[in-house]
Each structure stands twice: as C-alpha cells, then as structure tokens.
Amino acid sequence: MAESDKRMGSTAGAVPLLAGHTPGPWELETITCKSGRNKLALRCASHRICDINVFNETDHANARLIAAAPELLAELKSMTLLFKIALLSTTLEIAKQARPLIDKAEAAIAKAEG
C-alpha cells in the first residue's frame, strides 16, 4: 500500500486515489435516511463519491452545482482553448480585452485541478 494511501486510511476495495478528480458524469441520487431525512448521494458510473446532507433548497442547488462540476470544467477548458486560437486571428485591441477573461478562466481551471 502506498504511503499516501496509509495516511488517507485506505481500506481494501476502496477506489484508489487518482492524481485528478473522479471522471464525470456525476449524478445525484436521493436517499432517505433511517431518520426520515433525505440526503443526496453523488455518484459516478463506478462508485459513490460522497453524500450531501440536504436541509433546504440552497443545499439542493449546491449539490446540483457539484454534480455538474466535471462537465463544467471540461467545457471551460475547451472554450478557453478555442478562445486562445481565435485570438490569433483577431485585432490587438480585442486580444487585450479578452486576455483578462482567459486568465480568469485558466485560474478557475487551475483551482479545480489543484
């Protein structure tokens, strides 16, 4: 067992830690607890990623945003690349205006990817 797995308390049958996030798509599944409260399970095709306690509509909205994260990240990366390519054939003024947007998008991508 790798040293990082030991520190994380890895158990037999657990999904191995990857350098990146669990690939999407991620889906939400409503689970009713023994207490009668609902929680949401965030799942991918191969396993359950985490459970999210749901107390109000804000919690539902947060869960939907989390579930959409892999697709949002992939689309942002694609759009950023296409935007950079498009800027090669545009005016300097447009490129100057676009550069801060690209920088913000790349910062968000870096934050998501660690």
FINU-554868 format. One record per residue (C-alpha): x, y, z; residue in one letter. Coordinates in steps of 0.25 Angstrom, whole numbers, plus 2048, in hexadecimal, padded with zeros to 3 digits. Each point is the difference from the previous one (the first is absolute). Layout:
N
site u:X; v:Y; w:Z; res:a
...
REM end
This chain:
114
site u:800; v:800; w:800; res:m
site u:805; v:80E; w:7FC; res:a
site u:804; v:809; w:80C; res:e
site u:7F6; v:80A; w:7FB; res:s
site u:7F5; v:7F5; w:801; res:d
site u:804; v:7FD; w:80E; res:k
site u:7FF; v:80E; w:804; res:r
site u:7F2; v:802; w:7FA; res:m
site u:7FB; v:7F3; w:807; res:g
site u:7FF; v:7F8; w:7F4; res:s
site u:7F8; v:7F3; w:801; res:t
site u:7FF; v:7F3; w:7F8; res:a
site u:7F7; v:802; w:7F4; res:g
site u:800; v:80F; w:801; res:a
site u:801; v:808; w:7F3; res:v
site u:80F; v:804; w:7FE; res:p
site u:804; v:80F; w:802; res:l
site u:803; v:806; w:7F2; res:l
site u:808; v:80C; w:7FC; res:a
site u:7F4; v:807; w:7FB; res:g
site u:7F1; v:800; w:804; res:h
site u:7F6; v:7F4; w:7FD; res:t
site u:7FC; v:801; w:7F2; res:p
site u:7F2; v:804; w:7FD; res:g
site u:7F5; v:800; w:7FD; res:p
site u:7FB; v:801; w:80F; res:w
site u:7F2; v:7FD; w:803; res:e
site u:7F8; v:803; w:80D; res:l
site u:7F7; v:7F6; w:806; res:e
site u:7F6; v:803; w:80C; res:t
site u:802; v:7F7; w:80C; res:i
site u:7F6; v:7FF; w:80B; res:t
site u:807; v:7FE; w:80E; res:c
site u:7FB; v:7F8; w:80B; res:k
site u:7FC; v:80D; w:807; res:s
site u:7F7; v:803; w:7F4; res:g
site u:809; v:80C; w:7FB; res:r
site u:805; v:800; w:7F2; res:n
site u:80E; v:801; w:7FC; res:k
site u:806; v:800; w:7F2; res:l
site u:80B; v:7F6; w:7FB; res:a
site u:809; v:805; w:7F6; res:l
site u:804; v:7F4; w:7F7; res:r
site u:808; v:7FD; w:7F3; res:c
site u:7FF; v:7F4; w:7F8; res:a
site u:809; v:7F8; w:809; res:s
site u:7FD; v:804; w:80E; res:h
site u:7FA; v:80A; w:80A; res:r
site u:809; v:80C; w:801; res:i
site u:7F9; v:807; w:80D; res:c
site u:7F3; v:802; w:807; res:d
site u:7FB; v:80E; w:801; res:i
site u:7F6; v:804; w:80B; res:n
site u:7F4; v:808; w:7FB; res:v
site u:7F9; v:809; w:80A; res:f
site u:7FB; v:80B; w:7F6; res:n
site u:7FF; v:804; w:7F1; res:e
site u:80E; v:806; w:801; res:t
site u:806; v:7F3; w:804; res:d
site u:7F9; v:7FA; w:7F3; res:h
site u:805; v:80B; w:7F8; res:a
site u:80E; v:7FE; w:805; res:n
site u:7FF; v:7F1; w:7FE; res:a
site u:7FC; v:802; w:7F1; res:r
site u:80C; v:809; w:7FE; res:l
site u:809; v:7F6; w:806; res:i
site u:7FA; v:7F5; w:7F7; res:a
site u:802; v:809; w:7F4; res:a
site u:80F; v:803; w:803; res:a
site u:807; v:7F6; w:7F7; res:p
site u:7F8; v:804; w:7F4; res:e
site u:802; v:80F; w:803; res:l
site u:80F; v:7FE; w:802; res:l
site u:801; v:7F9; w:7F2; res:a
site u:7F8; v:80A; w:7F9; res:e
site u:807; v:80C; w:806; res:l
site u:80D; v:7F9; w:7FC; res:k
site u:7FB; v:7FE; w:7F2; res:s
site u:7FB; v:80E; w:7FF; res:m
site u:80D; v:806; w:805; res:t
site u:808; v:7F9; w:7F6; res:l
site u:7F7; v:804; w:7F4; res:l
site u:800; v:80E; w:805; res:f
site u:80F; v:801; w:800; res:k
site u:800; v:7FA; w:7F2; res:i
site u:7F6; v:80A; w:7FB; res:a
site u:808; v:80C; w:806; res:l
site u:80C; v:7FC; w:7F7; res:l
site u:7F8; v:806; w:7F4; res:s
site u:7FA; v:80C; w:807; res:t
site u:804; v:80E; w:802; res:t
site u:809; v:804; w:80C; res:l
site u:7F5; v:808; w:806; res:e
site u:7F7; v:7F4; w:801; res:i
site u:80B; v:7F8; w:805; res:a
site u:803; v:80A; w:80B; res:k
site u:7F2; v:7FF; w:805; res:q
site u:7FF; v:7F1; w:7FF; res:a
site u:80D; v:7FD; w:807; res:r
site u:7FA; v:803; w:80F; res:p
site u:7F4; v:7F7; w:7FD; res:l
site u:80A; v:7F5; w:7FB; res:i
site u:808; v:802; w:80D; res:d
site u:7F4; v:7FF; w:809; res:k
site u:7FC; v:7F3; w:7F9; res:a
site u:80E; v:7FA; w:801; res:e
site u:800; v:804; w:80F; res:a
site u:7F3; v:7F9; w:802; res:a
site u:805; v:7F3; w:7F9; res:i
site u:80C; v:800; w:808; res:a
site u:7F8; v:801; w:80D; res:k
site u:7F8; v:7F5; w:7FC; res:a
site u:80B; v:7F7; w:7FC; res:e
site u:809; v:803; w:80C; res:g
REM end
